[in-house]
Amino acid sequence: TRGFHPRKRGSIPLGTAIMKYYVYLIISKNKNRLISYVGYTNNIKNRIKTHNSGKGAKFTRGKIWKLAYFRKYYSKIKAMKEEYKLKKNYKLRNMIKYNFLN
């Protein structure tokens, strides 16, 4: 059988691991404007490195990004829903940008 084995320490039954997902907002300066990007991931440090190395989403390539906001969720579906809400809510995005700068 695969997965859980009672004599092996550290093993847990398949499907019982608690995954963390993060919704994040990153900011970059483009000439005199601030631009933002919203996404979700299960490893926020790696994701920021990916964006800054030019291998992330096409929109984020060629810019230096700084993490302005993130929030942790224990459900991928919930994280995806919140990401969608944040992407569409420009008022909240601008408020986060403003708070990040001040």
N, C-alpha and C positions, 0 to 999 in steps of 0.2 A: 504494500500500500504506500501511497505517496502522502507527504505532508507530515502530520503529527506522529511522533514516535516517543512513547513515554520515557524511554531510557536515555534519549538524547536531550541534553539540556539546551535551552534556547529555542527549541522548535515549538512552533505554535500551530494549531490546526489551520488548514487553508481557509481563507475567507474571514478569519477573525482578527487580522491585523487592522489597527486603526490608522487610516490614511489621513493626512492633513493636506488640505488644499488652500491656496492663498489667492486672493484677488488683490491685484496690485495696480498702482498708477505710477508711471515713471514720467519724468519731465526732462526735456532737453531745450537748449536755447538755440534758436535758428534766426540768425541776424538779430533783430530787435524783438522777436516774438518768442513766447514760450509755447512749446508744443507738448502735448501729452499723449500717452498711449496707455490703454487699459488692457489687462490680460489676466489669466489665471494659470496657476502652475502648482505642482506638488513639491518643488524645490526652488525656493525664491532666489537663493544666492546664485545657483547655477543659471537660472533664467536671466538674471541681470547681466552676468558675465557673457552669456550667449548674445544678448542684445548689443552689448558694448563691443563684442568681437566681430560684429557684422554678420552673424549667422542666425540671428533671430528672425522675426517677422520682417517682411520686405520693407514695410513702412519705417522700421527702426534702424535700418542699415545706414552706416556712415555718420552716425550721430553719437555723442556721449550722453548717456542717460543716467539720471539719479533717481533713486527710489524716494517718492514723496509720500506714499500711502500704501499700507497693506493690511489685510484682515484675514484671519485664519478661520477655516471652516472644516468640519469633519465629514462633510458630504460633498461629493463632486457635483451633484445636481444642484445643490444649494449654492455652491461657489459659481457655477456657470450662470445661474439665474441672477446672482448679485453682480457678476461681471457685466452681464447684459444691461442691467439697470444703471450701473455706473457709466457704461459707455454712452447711454442715451441721455443721461442727466448732466447736461453741460453746466448748469448752475452749480451743482455739487463739485464737479471737476474743477471749475474755476475757483471755488471756495478753497478746495484742497491746495491748488496751486498758490493762491494768495497766502494761505497759512504757512505753506512750506517756505515761501520767500521771506516772511516776516517772523 
